[in-house]
Amino acid sequence: TLTYVPADALIGCGLTLFLANLAAWMERVPALQSPIARVGFYSYGLYLVHQPYVIWLGESLRGTALPSFVALAVGALLILAPVSMVIERGVNAAVARLLG
């Protein structure tokens, strides 16, 4: 249990390095850069919305073969990302109207 304490920080550092290199590579591929940057702009909304659905999907697919699980997880992401973008745009518009 003691190794659990630094696990999140170490995983976060590793993912940060990976994503920084991926972002640098994507600057050379404009066709990928724009859609992924748009999803990144709305990633906080995706972060807030995804948890109950991903937990349900993970539990319901327990015992599924890995290739099927990955395909279904990618499909769920392709659905959740646009939905969370619409929700975030709506919330931003409502907040803008309320706060002027």
Contacts in CASP RR format, 6 or more apart in sequence:
PFRMAT RR
TARGET T0000
AUTHOR 0000-0000-0000
METHOD contacts of the structure
MODEL  1
TLTYVPADALIGCGLTLFLANLAAWMERVPALQSPIARVGFYSYGLYLVH
QPYVIWLGESLRGTALPSFVALAVGALLILAPVSMVIERGVNAAVARLLG
26 32 0 8 1.000
26 33 0 8 1.000
26 36 0 8 1.000
27 33 0 8 1.000
38 85 0 8 1.000
39 46 0 8 1.000
39 81 0 8 1.000
39 85 0 8 1.000
42 81 0 8 1.000
42 84 0 8 1.000
42 85 0 8 1.000
42 88 0 8 1.000
44 88 0 8 1.000
45 84 0 8 1.000
45 85 0 8 1.000
45 87 0 8 1.000
45 88 0 8 1.000
46 80 0 8 1.000
46 81 0 8 1.000
46 84 0 8 1.000
46 85 0 8 1.000
48 84 0 8 1.000
49 80 0 8 1.000
49 83 0 8 1.000
49 84 0 8 1.000
49 87 0 8 1.000
50 80 0 8 1.000
50 84 0 8 1.000
53 76 0 8 1.000
53 80 0 8 1.000
54 76 0 8 1.000
54 80 0 8 1.000
57 72 0 8 1.000
57 73 0 8 1.000
57 76 0 8 1.000
58 69 0 8 1.000
61 68 0 8 1.000
61 69 0 8 1.000
61 72 0 8 1.000
64 72 0 8 1.000
END
